[in-house]
């Protein structure tokens, strides 16, 4: 299970520690209580599906559960001493009673595979078979289960239908609807919710993110993982560009729009994909614009001047629906275009031009200088 230093881990947010190195779970007490109560009852279900938005702590919870069970801890909050042998082995990915299943590295293409393949699930079968003589709990973490291809999902279903003794399978799913209904029906679900602003700020501070914590919390919708990703990719700076650009409506500043579109065409690297970041932030801006119109109240600001801009662009329910419809339609079109290798800069520019011609954008009064 050892991971070479030069191979990226697909289940780690760039710029953040891997969840196996994070000992504290913030804001998910109901999920922790549900699992520990089930474990203490002596009737622990063999498969648990951990769901919720990205970055809310699903993987951190899965690793905490593994440490707790394998160490035999009797704590009520899944805490395990940092110097426990199981803690050290799990951190080093050398615990023999734990198997991690995630997207594998493809030596032929020198990149991570797009899916979890059936070969990875076959490794899981071998793990359960070979470790059965050791006794005690044997735990598998699948991160993320909704990244399995069809063959892998069918192979896992057979394991869930006839689970080995003393085996626990923890499935992390960002989009559980993508899983086979027969897989979902054989799992007990733990749903994790987004963190409220105060807990978001606390969680970010614990990870060393003190600057702009409030803005990151507002922009990431209660997802610590998303906040860390944005912090690591200068997401707030890019979002400020978007806010400043839309402040020029109804006369779209073509030079600023071209600059934003060109930035989306940058090369993807260890810090992430610039196109994905740009589309994600445009999604977030449109969603927040629609929400401002529906709520009729200001949202916590994620950029300078955002509050006044959202109120101007989305003054009522009708405008909010226009922005929401545009977000769903244009985002899907841009991502589909990128999937077939269309020019990312052109895709973003087309999206910006169309947004500038929406009825609420054209009817909004120009920003005061």
FILUM-235518 format. One record per residue (C-alpha): residue number from 1; x, y, z. Coordinates in nm, 4 decimals, always signed. Layout:
N
NUM,X,Y,Z
...
// end
This chain:
369
1,+0.0000,+0.0000,+0.0000
2,+0.3020,+0.2294,+0.0033
3,+0.2665,+0.5276,-0.2307
4,+0.5785,+0.6613,-0.4085
5,+0.6471,+1.0250,-0.3350
6,+0.6295,+1.1263,-0.7010
7,+0.2826,+0.9772,-0.7653
8,-0.0157,+1.2008,-0.6767
9,-0.2800,+1.0642,-0.4419
10,-0.6230,+1.0887,-0.6080
11,-0.8018,+1.1056,-0.2724
12,-0.6114,+1.4089,-0.1425
13,-0.7011,+1.7756,-0.1954
14,-0.3992,+1.9635,-0.3385
15,-0.2350,+2.1705,-0.0675
16,-0.4031,+1.9804,+0.2172
17,-0.2878,+1.6842,+0.4250
18,-0.4245,+1.3443,+0.3276
19,-0.7314,+1.2530,+0.5387
20,-0.5401,+0.9692,+0.7069
21,-0.3166,+1.2341,+0.8668
22,-0.6112,+1.4362,+1.0030
23,-0.7183,+1.3305,+1.3496
24,-0.9918,+1.5825,+1.4277
25,-1.3419,+1.5737,+1.2789
26,-1.5286,+1.9038,+1.3115
27,-1.9047,+1.9458,+1.2939
28,-2.0075,+1.5864,+1.2229
29,-2.1093,+1.4721,+1.5718
30,-2.4378,+1.3069,+1.4579
31,-2.2542,+1.0824,+1.2106
32,-1.9907,+0.9913,+1.4701
33,-2.2584,+0.9094,+1.7268
34,-2.4541,+0.6950,+1.4809
35,-2.1491,+0.4834,+1.4022
36,-2.0167,+0.4445,+1.7565
37,-2.3622,+0.3507,+1.8873
38,-2.3922,+0.0850,+1.6165
39,-2.0471,-0.0495,+1.6992
40,-2.1191,-0.0670,+2.0721
41,-2.4435,-0.2525,+2.0064
42,-2.2468,-0.5511,+1.8790
43,-2.4405,-0.5535,+1.5511
44,-2.2163,-0.3428,+1.3299
45,-2.3295,-0.3476,+0.9680
46,-2.0646,-0.4778,+0.7264
47,-2.0854,-0.1848,+0.4789
48,-2.1282,+0.1878,+0.5364
49,-2.1874,+0.4498,+0.2697
50,-2.0459,+0.7902,+0.3676
51,-2.2171,+1.0599,+0.1626
52,-2.2376,+1.4373,+0.1494
53,-2.0806,+1.7268,-0.0418
54,-1.7121,+1.7104,-0.1271
55,-1.4800,+1.8290,+0.1442
56,-1.7164,+1.7851,+0.4398
57,-1.4997,+1.5210,+0.6086
58,-1.6210,+1.1893,+0.4648
59,-1.2717,+1.0503,+0.4124
60,-1.1481,+1.1918,+0.7440
61,-1.4354,+1.0103,+0.9152
62,-1.3584,+0.6845,+0.7314
63,-0.9934,+0.6897,+0.8403
64,-1.0942,+0.7802,+1.1969
65,-1.3325,+0.4825,+1.2047
66,-1.0531,+0.2538,+1.0834
67,-0.8110,+0.3773,+1.3513
68,-1.0767,+0.3478,+1.6215
69,-1.1793,-0.0079,+1.5403
70,-0.8319,-0.1445,+1.4719
71,-0.6888,+0.0081,+1.7897
72,-0.9740,-0.1131,+2.0077
73,-1.0288,+0.2366,+2.1463
74,-1.3275,+0.2892,+2.3774
75,-1.3572,+0.6649,+2.3148
76,-1.6960,+0.8102,+2.2205
77,-1.5549,+1.0528,+1.9616
78,-1.3382,+0.8080,+1.7586
79,-1.0213,+0.9581,+1.9070
80,-0.7080,+0.7410,+1.9201
81,-0.3716,+0.8427,+2.0727
82,-0.1275,+0.9804,+1.8163
83,+0.1420,+0.7433,+1.9397
84,-0.0727,+0.4298,+1.9109
85,+0.0888,+0.1673,+1.6828
86,-0.2226,+0.1562,+1.4653
87,-0.2124,+0.5338,+1.4213
88,+0.1483,+0.5227,+1.3021
89,+0.0917,+0.2264,+1.0703
90,-0.2223,+0.3725,+0.9167
91,-0.0487,+0.7055,+0.8603
92,+0.2302,+0.5216,+0.6775
93,-0.0185,+0.3044,+0.4814
94,+0.1438,-0.0034,+0.6322
95,-0.1407,-0.1407,+0.8451
96,-0.1928,-0.5043,+0.7291
97,-0.5582,-0.5082,+0.8380
98,-0.6528,-0.2101,+0.6232
99,-0.6908,-0.1927,+0.2449
100,-0.7308,+0.1331,+0.0523
101,-0.9037,+0.1214,-0.2852
102,-0.8755,+0.4294,-0.5081
103,-0.8064,+0.5235,-0.8689
104,-0.4788,+0.3547,-0.9689
105,-0.1763,+0.4961,-1.1438
106,-0.1354,+0.3945,-1.5096
107,+0.2334,+0.3421,-1.5920
108,+0.1582,+0.3398,-1.9659
109,+0.0067,+0.6869,-1.9718
110,+0.1943,+0.8224,-1.6663
111,-0.1264,+0.9511,-1.5137
112,-0.4022,+0.8439,-1.2790
113,-0.6788,+0.6386,-1.4302
114,-1.0161,+0.8084,-1.4611
115,-1.1955,+0.5217,-1.2844
116,-1.1495,+0.2573,-1.0186
117,-1.1038,-0.0618,-1.2176
118,-1.2118,-0.4182,-1.1519
119,-0.8478,-0.5117,-1.0803
120,-0.8618,-0.2910,-0.7695
121,-1.1704,-0.4744,-0.6411
122,-0.9972,-0.8054,-0.7089
123,-0.7152,-0.6830,-0.4841
124,-0.9786,-0.6271,-0.2197
125,-1.0973,-0.9873,-0.2539
126,-0.7398,-1.1121,-0.2125
127,-0.6953,-0.8886,+0.0922
128,-0.9996,-1.0324,+0.2681
129,-0.8937,-1.3879,+0.1838
130,-0.5288,-1.3566,+0.2877
131,-0.5936,-1.1588,+0.6070
132,-0.8693,-1.3874,+0.7367
133,-0.6250,-1.5975,+0.9430
134,-0.5118,-1.2942,+1.1458
135,-0.8479,-1.2510,+1.3181
136,-1.0099,-0.9277,+1.4307
137,-1.1391,-0.6504,+1.2103
138,-1.0356,-0.6180,+0.8486
139,-1.1309,-0.2855,+0.6962
140,-1.1474,-0.1542,+0.3403
141,-1.1857,+0.2117,+0.2441
142,-1.3067,+0.2855,-0.1105
143,-1.2447,+0.6489,-0.2043
144,-1.4443,+0.7332,-0.3990
145,-1.6942,+0.4537,-0.4666
146,-1.8762,+0.6580,-0.7304
147,-1.5556,+0.6442,-0.9394
148,-1.5853,+0.2684,-0.9957
149,-1.6464,+0.1501,-1.3494
150,-1.9247,-0.0986,-1.4208
151,-1.7098,-0.4094,-1.3884
152,-1.5662,-0.2907,-1.0574
153,-1.9131,-0.2085,-0.9223
154,-2.0449,-0.5532,-1.0147
155,-1.7449,-0.7192,-0.8493
156,-1.7964,-0.5174,-0.5321
157,-2.1642,-0.6084,-0.5269
158,-2.0710,-0.9754,-0.4951
159,-1.8588,-0.8929,-0.1899
160,-2.1446,-0.6981,-0.0319
161,-2.3872,-0.9813,-0.0971
162,-2.1634,-1.2346,+0.0809
163,-1.9456,-1.0300,+0.3179
164,-1.6492,-1.1998,+0.4868
165,-1.6608,-1.2391,+0.8636
166,-1.5296,-0.9430,+1.0665
167,-1.4995,-0.7331,+0.7516
168,-1.6000,-0.3686,+0.7305
169,-1.6235,-0.1798,+0.3997
170,-1.6378,+0.1999,+0.4100
171,-1.7564,+0.3495,+0.0806
172,-1.7032,+0.7221,+0.0305
173,-1.9408,+0.8684,-0.2290
174,-1.9686,+1.2302,-0.3429
175,-2.2514,+1.1382,-0.5834
176,-2.4213,+0.8273,-0.4416
177,-2.6824,+0.8322,-0.7179
178,-2.4082,+0.7116,-0.9534
179,-2.3782,+0.3870,-0.7569
180,-2.5828,+0.0789,-0.8397
181,-2.9087,+0.0803,-0.6400
182,-2.8211,-0.2724,-0.5265
183,-2.4950,-0.1429,-0.3773
184,-2.6707,+0.1429,-0.1963
185,-2.9347,-0.0937,-0.0587
186,-2.6691,-0.3154,+0.1006
187,-2.5039,-0.0283,+0.2877
188,-2.6017,+0.1725,+0.5895
189,-2.5745,+0.5429,+0.5069
190,-2.3959,+0.8114,+0.7053
191,-2.4651,+1.1546,+0.5592
192,-2.2323,+1.4416,+0.6417
193,-2.3593,+1.7956,+0.6026
194,-2.1807,+2.1197,+0.5157
195,-2.0257,+2.3068,+0.8059
196,-2.1745,+2.6359,+0.9288
197,-1.9503,+2.9437,+0.8934
198,-1.8186,+2.9413,+1.2521
199,-1.7098,+2.5780,+1.2315
200,-1.5649,+2.6336,+0.8846
201,-1.3452,+2.9124,+1.0174
202,-1.2416,+2.6905,+1.3096
203,-1.1569,+2.3996,+1.0794
204,-0.9539,+2.6187,+0.8440
205,-0.7651,+2.7743,+1.1326
206,-0.6757,+2.4253,+1.2518
207,-0.5271,+2.3584,+0.9094
208,-0.3213,+2.6768,+0.9126
209,-0.5533,+2.8843,+0.6907
210,-0.6146,+3.2054,+0.8832
211,-0.6055,+3.4662,+0.6055
212,-0.9334,+3.5131,+0.4168
213,-1.0973,+3.2316,+0.6159
214,-1.4379,+3.4029,+0.6148
215,-1.4331,+3.4595,+0.2388
216,-1.3208,+3.1006,+0.1764
217,-1.5965,+2.9735,+0.4043
218,-1.8571,+3.1752,+0.2136
219,-1.7348,+3.0606,-0.1260
220,-1.6923,+2.6923,-0.0421
221,-2.0454,+2.6306,+0.0887
222,-1.9350,+2.4617,+0.4091
223,-1.6774,+2.2324,+0.2478
224,-1.3352,+2.2400,+0.4122
225,-1.1847,+2.0436,+0.1249
226,-1.3163,+2.2914,-0.1307
227,-1.1906,+2.5854,+0.0773
228,-0.8420,+2.4316,+0.0864
229,-0.8499,+2.3712,-0.2877
230,-0.9478,+2.7327,-0.3519
231,-0.6787,+2.8572,-0.1165
232,-0.4165,+2.6452,-0.2903
233,-0.5165,+2.7637,-0.6385
234,-0.5594,+3.1353,-0.5659
235,-0.9321,+3.0831,-0.6017
236,-1.0269,+3.4012,-0.4190
237,-0.8178,+3.6081,-0.6577
238,-0.9845,+3.4406,-0.9571
239,-1.3285,+3.4879,-0.8026
240,-1.2560,+3.8575,-0.7519
241,-1.1809,+3.8758,-1.1260
242,-1.5242,+3.7276,-1.1968
243,-1.7001,+3.9709,-0.9641
244,-1.5131,+4.2680,-1.1138
245,-1.5975,+4.1483,-1.4654
246,-1.9710,+4.1152,-1.3993
247,-1.9689,+4.4542,-1.2317
248,-1.9129,+4.5993,-1.5819
249,-2.2528,+4.4721,-1.7032
250,-2.4548,+4.5496,-1.9027
251,-2.1541,+4.6505,-2.1101
252,-1.9237,+4.3497,-2.0743
253,-1.5568,+4.4481,-2.0566
254,-1.4200,+4.2352,-2.3417
255,-1.0576,+4.2790,-2.2407
256,-1.1242,+4.1574,-1.8850
257,-1.3350,+3.8713,-2.0194
258,-1.0547,+3.7638,-2.2542
259,-0.8064,+3.7724,-1.9659
260,-1.0278,+3.5448,-1.7568
261,-1.0819,+3.3085,-2.0511
262,-0.7094,+3.2905,-2.1282
263,-0.6328,+3.2044,-1.7651
264,-0.8652,+2.9034,-1.7963
265,-0.6478,+2.7680,-2.0769
266,-0.3428,+2.7282,-1.8555
267,-0.1767,+2.3935,-1.8164
268,-0.3083,+2.1621,-1.5445
269,-0.0498,+2.0750,-1.2821
270,-0.0125,+1.9654,-0.9237
271,-0.2126,+2.2695,-0.8152
272,-0.5142,+2.1629,-1.0214
273,-0.6825,+2.2349,-1.3534
274,-0.7274,+2.6070,-1.4346
275,-1.0278,+2.5344,-1.6580
276,-1.2028,+2.3348,-1.3861
277,-1.1271,+2.6090,-1.1334
278,-1.2683,+2.8803,-1.3613
279,-1.5877,+2.6892,-1.4404
280,-1.6321,+2.5951,-1.0753
281,-1.6019,+2.9591,-0.9707
282,-1.8393,+3.0742,-1.2448
283,-2.0814,+2.8075,-1.1215
284,-2.0437,+2.9376,-0.7696
285,-2.0983,+3.2992,-0.8783
286,-2.4152,+3.2122,-1.0707
287,-2.5473,+2.9971,-0.7875
288,-2.4847,+3.2738,-0.5358
289,-2.6472,+3.5275,-0.7689
290,-2.9586,+3.3112,-0.7976
291,-2.9638,+3.2484,-0.4225
292,-2.9418,+3.6217,-0.3486
293,-3.2520,+3.6851,-0.5596
294,-3.4488,+3.4025,-0.4016
295,-3.3535,+3.4899,-0.0446
296,-3.4007,+3.8625,-0.0840
297,-3.1218,+3.9084,+0.1688
298,-2.7460,+3.9595,+0.1353
299,-2.5113,+3.6609,+0.1491
300,-2.1780,+3.6616,+0.3333
301,-1.9362,+3.8302,+0.0935
302,-1.6693,+3.6222,-0.0792
303,-1.5194,+3.9198,-0.2716
304,-1.5078,+4.2970,-0.2591
305,-1.8282,+4.4513,-0.3918
306,-2.0008,+4.1149,-0.4319
307,-2.2994,+4.1931,-0.2109
308,-2.4031,+4.5057,-0.4012
309,-2.3429,+4.3337,-0.7353
310,-2.5620,+4.0324,-0.6542
311,-2.8412,+4.2599,-0.5357
312,-2.8178,+4.4560,-0.8622
313,-2.8086,+4.1522,-1.0932
314,-3.0685,+3.9444,-0.9092
315,-3.3302,+4.1741,-0.7545
316,-3.6224,+3.9278,-0.7632
317,-3.7361,+3.5663,-0.8148
318,-3.7593,+3.5997,-1.1939
319,-3.3992,+3.7129,-1.2289
320,-3.2893,+3.4417,-0.9845
321,-3.4497,+3.1733,-1.2026
322,-3.2766,+3.3114,-1.5122
323,-2.9366,+3.2901,-1.3426
324,-3.0068,+2.9416,-1.2050
325,-3.1165,+2.8110,-1.5459
326,-2.8085,+2.9624,-1.7088
327,-2.5795,+2.8009,-1.4521
328,-2.7152,+2.4515,-1.5164
329,-2.7180,+2.4874,-1.8952
330,-2.3923,+2.6707,-1.9622
331,-2.1793,+2.4862,-1.7095
332,-2.2828,+2.1485,-1.8505
333,-2.2138,+2.2710,-2.2041
334,-1.8670,+2.4012,-2.1149
335,-1.7659,+2.0809,-1.9370
336,-1.8985,+1.8667,-2.2205
337,-1.6977,+2.0744,-2.4667
338,-1.3829,+2.0327,-2.2619
339,-1.4396,+1.6556,-2.2469
340,-1.4038,+1.6439,-2.6269
341,-1.0951,+1.8686,-2.6177
342,-1.2477,+2.1934,-2.7404
343,-1.0434,+2.5069,-2.6703
344,-1.0940,+2.5950,-2.3003
345,-1.0443,+2.9663,-2.3606
346,-1.3144,+2.9718,-2.6286
347,-1.5524,+2.7721,-2.4074
348,-1.5185,+3.0193,-2.1215
349,-1.5491,+3.3208,-2.3517
350,-1.8659,+3.1824,-2.5104
351,-2.0088,+3.1289,-2.1638
352,-1.9293,+3.4847,-2.0547
353,-2.0758,+3.6410,-2.3701
354,-2.3991,+3.4452,-2.3349
355,-2.4290,+3.5395,-1.9681
356,-2.3854,+3.9056,-2.0605
357,-2.6920,+3.8784,-2.2849
358,-2.9254,+3.7300,-2.0240
359,-3.2310,+3.9500,-1.9564
360,-3.1314,+4.0356,-1.5979
361,-2.7795,+4.1254,-1.7142
362,-2.9032,+4.3509,-1.9919
363,-3.1597,+4.5205,-1.7704
364,-2.9220,+4.5841,-1.4828
365,-2.8134,+4.9483,-1.4614
366,-2.4453,+5.0103,-1.5231
367,-2.2197,+5.0126,-1.2206
368,-2.1375,+5.3574,-1.0844
369,-1.7749,+5.4563,-1.1205
// end
